[in-house]
Amino acid sequence: MITRFVCICVCALAVLLLIRDAEAVEALSTPELAEHCAYYFEDPEGEDAVFCVRYVQGFIDGAVATDERVILNIATELDRDETFSDRVIRVRVGSRSKRFGPTVYADFCLGAPVPLKEVVEKVVHNLMNRRFLDDQLLARDAVFSVLRKEYPCEMDDDR
């Protein structure tokens, strides 16, 4: 009996030693992104510049996918037991997203096709011209602020 218990403990310990700690994905800081983006104009095909471009592209793709999914979920939910006011909201949500693109609720609009190169250059320019790169500011927040500033949604009274 004791041998069996010892054998089970040894096996459990071996499994625990083989399993690595599961860690959350570490968020990229603004200074880290700036280090990569600093090479964008100098060597646009280089590893660092490609990292910079892919980060910005991934941010935009994630925003589009998330916002578009949220809009579809809201529309589906409102379709269930729709009142007149629900229908007004659904129509407005639909028309705003069609007019400005799926990122309208993220407060930036890339509705008309905007070349990725243009967006990346604006992000790089912003990062390179900051007086101070806060270690605590996440890269996603820096990119988001550039997109909101450079590509605002032109709202009228529909908002």
KOLSE-243614 format. One line per field, with one value per residue (C-alpha): x, y, z. Coordinates in steps of 0.001 Angstrom, whole numbers. Layout:
px c(X, ...) .
py c(Y, ...) .
pz c(Z, ...) .
This chain:
px c(0, 2783, 4652, 1609, 1210, 4903, 4647, 1618, 3386, 6515, 4414, 2463, 5694, 7157, 4064, 4240, 7894, 7146, 4298, 5494, 3756, 865, 1315, -935, 270, 2451, 1179, 3547, 4577, 4731, 8537, 8875, 6683, 8592, 11875, 10560, 8872, 12033, 13360, 10257, 11538, 15168, 14536, 10839, 11440, 13469, 12307, 11595, 9646, 7585, 6848, 5620, 3400, 1936, 1204, -775, -2505, -3399, -4784, -7037, -8112, -8953, -10996, -12896, -13618, -14669, -16851, -18478, -19276, -20690, -22938, -24200, -24827, -26801, -28872, -29582, -30600, -32890, -34555, -35963, -38689, -38391, -40333, -40585, -37719, -35619, -36220, -35138, -31920, -31296, -31823, -29539, -26832, -27025, -26942, -24032, -21961, -22682, -21851, -18673, -17495, -17400, -14932, -17396, -18037, -14302, -14333, -12207, -13357, -11492, -14697, -13210, -10288, -7249, -3862, -2181, 1041, -657, -1982, 1364, 3221, 915, 1468, 5242, 5313, 3375, 5644, 8830, 7626, 6512, 8578, 8305, 7454, 5684, 6708, 3262, 1404, 536, 1233, -2430, -3423, -889, -2083, -5714, -5116, -3438, -6320, -8903, -6991, -6125, -9283, -12207, -15733, -17557, -20733, -23845, -27020, -27376, -25100) .
py c(0, 2428, 1503, 2353, 5702, 6547, 5574, 7831, 10743, 10315, 10209, 13297, 15134, 14140, 15460, 18729, 19159, 18582, 21075, 24634, 27472, 28783, 32503, 35136, 36860, 39753, 43056, 45057, 48425, 51608, 51871, 48280, 49024, 52260, 50307, 48178, 51028, 53158, 51066, 51462, 54212, 53068, 49407, 48836, 45172, 44472, 42292, 45214, 47201, 44146, 43594, 47200, 46874, 43546, 44925, 47849, 45581, 43101, 45889, 47089, 43556, 42836, 46027, 45312, 41709, 42580, 45558, 43781, 40782, 43047, 44795, 41441, 40195, 43327, 43034, 39358, 40090, 42929, 40772, 38415, 40521, 43786, 46835, 50028, 51637, 48471, 48663, 52324, 51381, 48434, 50544, 53276, 50782, 49203, 52471, 53876, 50731, 50654, 54335, 54455, 50832, 48356, 50384, 53256, 52202, 52191, 55918, 55654, 55149, 53480, 53121, 54016, 51764, 53405, 52005, 50177, 52028, 55359, 54173, 52680, 55843, 57908, 55533, 55546, 59335, 59662, 57229, 58878, 62379, 61727, 63601, 60791, 57121, 55978, 52424, 51928, 52896, 49805, 49779, 49054, 52250, 54299, 52859, 53372, 57026, 57628, 55991, 58026, 61255, 60639, 58809, 60288, 59387, 62378, 62243, 64202, 64262, 60472, 59917) .
pz c(0, 913, -2257, -4331, -2557, -3061, -6729, -7225, -5489, -7619, -10800, -9740, -8954, -12336, -14123, -12193, -13108, -16787, -16911, -17352, -15618, -17661, -18005, -19484, -22602, -21561, -22908, -25094, -23687, -25730, -25445, -26715, -29735, -30338, -30387, -33245, -35087, -34954, -37855, -40020, -42322, -42241, -43139, -43994, -44854, -41723, -38860, -36514, -39097, -40035, -36338, -36109, -39189, -38043, -34577, -36016, -38529, -35781, -33612, -36426, -37371, -33739, -33409, -36617, -35665, -32124, -32994, -35907, -33686, -30961, -33495, -34800, -31255, -30391, -33569, -32881, -29308, -30370, -33028, -30382, -28748, -30566, -29432, -31422, -29493, -29941, -33683, -33746, -31921, -34253, -37365, -36021, -35017, -38453, -40354, -38331, -38779, -42516, -42872, -40773, -40679, -37834, -35734, -35246, -31643, -30939, -31791, -34908, -38469, -41280, -43287, -46657, -47446, -45911, -46929, -44044, -44882, -44150, -40793, -39771, -40724, -38525, -35602, -36130, -36447, -33197, -31337, -32581, -31701, -28142, -25596, -23099, -23577, -20436, -19499, -18002, -21179, -23158, -26885, -27597, -25782, -27751, -31083, -30059, -29197, -32572, -34446, -32513, -33183, -36833, -37975, -36040, -37002, -38417, -36411, -37055, -34966, -35269, -32334) .
